[in-house]
């Protein structure tokens, strides 16, 4: 059996999903309070996941450099805007 890189990416994406779920206090059954730290960590994990999906599953890694830079810039701006709105 050949362990393809796409399988490794899928495993990392699954691990990030589980980590994000584990960080969320809502599933514990106790009263929850907003946590800036957890929110920032989850948004950063989301950005990592989105970049991996765009790069590996949407084939941006083999696209022209300008397209890779544009998608990275868009993702950075989007996550930055989400964090700026949340933290404001």
KAZIPE-V160926 format. One record per residue. RES is the residue in one letter. SS is DSSP state (a for helix, b for strand, c for the rest). PHI is phi as a letter, one per 40 degrees, with the letter a starting at -180 (999 if undefined). OMEGA is omega in whole degrees, -180 to 180 (* if undefined). Layout:
res->RES ss->SS phi->PHI omega->OMEGA
res->RES ss->SS phi->PHI omega->OMEGA
This chain:
res->X ss->c phi->999 omega->180
res->X ss->c phi->c omega->179
res->X ss->c phi->c omega->-177
res->X ss->c phi->c omega->-180
res->X ss->a phi->c omega->179
res->X ss->a phi->c omega->177
res->X ss->a phi->c omega->178
res->X ss->a phi->c omega->178
res->X ss->a phi->c omega->179
res->X ss->a phi->c omega->178
res->X ss->a phi->c omega->178
res->X ss->a phi->c omega->178
res->X ss->a phi->c omega->178
res->X ss->a phi->c omega->179
res->X ss->a phi->c omega->178
res->X ss->a phi->c omega->177
res->X ss->a phi->c omega->179
res->X ss->a phi->c omega->178
res->X ss->a phi->c omega->178
res->X ss->a phi->c omega->178
res->X ss->a phi->c omega->-179
res->X ss->a phi->c omega->179
res->X ss->a phi->c omega->-177
res->X ss->c phi->c omega->-177
res->X ss->a phi->c omega->-174
res->X ss->a phi->c omega->-177
res->X ss->a phi->c omega->-177
res->X ss->a phi->c omega->-179
res->X ss->c phi->g omega->178
res->X ss->c phi->c omega->176
res->X ss->c phi->d omega->-177
res->X ss->c phi->b omega->177
res->X ss->c phi->b omega->179
res->X ss->c phi->d omega->179
res->X ss->c phi->b omega->180
res->X ss->a phi->c omega->-178
res->X ss->a phi->c omega->-179
res->X ss->a phi->c omega->180
res->X ss->a phi->c omega->180
res->X ss->a phi->c omega->180
res->X ss->a phi->c omega->-179
res->X ss->a phi->c omega->177
res->X ss->a phi->c omega->177
res->X ss->a phi->c omega->177
res->X ss->a phi->c omega->177
res->X ss->a phi->c omega->178
res->X ss->a phi->c omega->178
res->X ss->a phi->c omega->179
res->X ss->a phi->c omega->-179
res->X ss->a phi->c omega->179
res->X ss->a phi->c omega->178
res->X ss->a phi->c omega->179
res->X ss->a phi->c omega->180
res->X ss->a phi->c omega->-175
res->X ss->a phi->c omega->-172
res->X ss->a phi->c omega->-176
res->X ss->a phi->c omega->177
res->X ss->c phi->b omega->173
res->X ss->c phi->g omega->178
res->X ss->a phi->c omega->-179
res->X ss->a phi->c omega->178
res->X ss->a phi->b omega->-180
res->X ss->c phi->c omega->175
res->X ss->c phi->d omega->-176
res->X ss->a phi->d omega->-178
res->X ss->a phi->c omega->180
res->X ss->a phi->c omega->177
res->X ss->a phi->c omega->178
res->X ss->a phi->c omega->180
res->X ss->a phi->c omega->180
res->X ss->a phi->c omega->177
res->X ss->a phi->c omega->178
res->X ss->a phi->c omega->178
res->X ss->a phi->c omega->-179
res->X ss->a phi->c omega->179
res->X ss->a phi->c omega->180
res->X ss->a phi->c omega->-180
res->X ss->a phi->c omega->-180
res->X ss->a phi->c omega->176
res->X ss->a phi->c omega->178
res->X ss->a phi->c omega->178
res->X ss->a phi->c omega->179
res->X ss->a phi->c omega->180
res->X ss->a phi->c omega->179
res->X ss->a phi->c omega->-180
res->X ss->a phi->c omega->-175
res->X ss->a phi->c omega->-179
res->X ss->c phi->c omega->*
